[in-house]
Amino acid sequence: MTALSLSTSSAATVRADAVVVGVAKGAKGVVVAPGAEAVDDAFGGKLAAVLETLGASGVEGEVTKLPAADGIKAPVVLAVGLGDAPAKGDSYDHEALRRAAGSAARTLAGAKKAAFALPVEHAGAAAAIGEGALLGAYSFTAFRSNGGNGKGAKGRKGDAKSAPLGEATVLGGKPRDKEFKAAAERAEVLAAEINRARDLINTPSNALDPKQFAAEAQAAAKEFGLTFEVLDEKALKKGGYGGLLGVGQGSEAPPRLVRIAHTHADAERTLALVGKGITYDSGGISLKPAGHNETMKCDMSGAAAVFAAVVAAARLDLPVNVTGWLALAENMPSGSATRPGDVLTMYSGKTVEVLNTDAEGRLVLADALTRASEEAPDAIVDVATLTGAMVLALGHRHFGIMANDDAFRTAIHEIAEEVGEQSWPMPLPAELRKGMDSPVADIANMGERMGGGLVAGLFLKEFVGEGIAWAHLDIAGPAFHEGAPWGYTPKGGTGSSVRTLLRLAERTAEGDLG
């Protein structure tokens, strides 16, 4: 992984392969952002004019390379766009800094060291730049014969183009200042765990079935001192986990329910996180149409996010108890698969008529939500790539937030905005519940087609323990990016919601959420 460091060196004198500066859109053209003063001086105060000549405008995501002027030790200057320049007295938005650093890190793949001379007014800005650089430098090469880690072709070394940026140095950061040091350490942990989630999401299903996912969680639990428990198919059958068993019974790879927990002696609150972990989703008997199967290795993104967030909480030693529940199964069609019209008896005792086997995520989550509720946590948050309807509603960059408590939903939305994740609060209209009435069971797993994402949320709500604050994050849109990389977002798994979950755990530890 790319290393992160802080430095008080001048942007002109720091030794690096490239120095990264920020430029923005001002009222009269390109504006050089704070942090780049020494570089601008080396260009005779005309850096903005030179960049404009090269076609730069300062828009977000824009990257312009140019040879360094005399007096700058780095051979290359990389200017990244920050968007509109803030009003006088205002600061640059942290997310703009995060995305700019990510764009620069992607551009500088293969370089040994880059110095980031972006606006750093305080430790929070330095952390945002560090996060962006570390996330932007991410690459997944495990299965490439010319750049892998041995899984694709053992013993062959990767070429320079496949190597990420070696080191990111944030200029203006104060390595001896406790606040800056803590912010940088948190950025490193957070980026490492987001990238852990990305690796899991990008791993093909033939290398990551429920058993293998559980083994990954067990290894991390051992490394970071987490409590670990796994229920295999025999334990699930004995316990009556009809949702997990019903979804997984069509596959040769049986389901698992993993409990992984961080506990702290000073904790006064407990937060339960539940993740959908469908390691491959064919749709089951309700088979997905052609063109919709190729990316279904990503249907465990919720479980990956939960797993990563729990590990991050442990690595940061947060004074809060955080329990992660990974509901792992593979949804396949076969002679033993659950059929449309079958009735499953869930762990809660409720019966569910399965009208569509491709609405499987809510079934595994239902069992995990009931089990999580038995421990009476202060709050439960589930995370899932649950519905295509949410993508239709919010697009590919926002996740939806539903909850049984309006204040809790608002708090999570505000937290997501704080950490730079795009989200939107969604309702749970009571009138949509009737559409899930079943003539043969307590509830059906499908309801009205319109508002399908909300219907799924209402289904999950049925399995949350009474009196427990609960929220549901439908990350179907942002969990897996199929287009060209942008900012710090790579092609493939993104690690969506890890930042929100970790900040929620921190806020809970701080007592901000009551």
Buried (B, 14 or more C-beta within 10 A) or exposed (E): EBEBBBBEBBBBEBEBBBBBBBBBBEEEBBBBBBBBBBBBBBBEEEBBEBBBEEEBBBEBBBBBEBEBBEEBBBEBBBBBBBBBBBEEEEEBBBBBBBBBBBBBBBBBBEBEBBBBBBBBEEBBBBBBBBBBBBBBBBBBBBBBEEBBEEEBEEEEEBEEEBBBBBBBBBBBBBEEBEEBBEBBBBBBBBBBBBBBBBBBBBBEBEEBBBBBBBBBBBEBBEEBEBBBBBBBBEEBBEBBBBBBBBBBBBBEBBBBBBBBBBBBEEBEBBBBBBBBBBBBBBBBBBBBEEEBBEBBBBBBBBBBBBBBBBBBBBBBEBBBBBBBBBBBBBBBBEEEBBEBEBBBBBBBEBBBBBBBBBBBBBBBBBBBBBBBBEBEBBBBBBBBBBBBBBBEBBEBBBBBBBBBEEEBBEBBBEBBEBBBBBBBBBBBEEEBBEBBEBEEBBBBBBBBEEBBBBBBBBBBBBBBBEEBBBBBBBBBBBBBBEEEBBBBBBBBBBBBBBBBBBBBBBBBBEEEBE
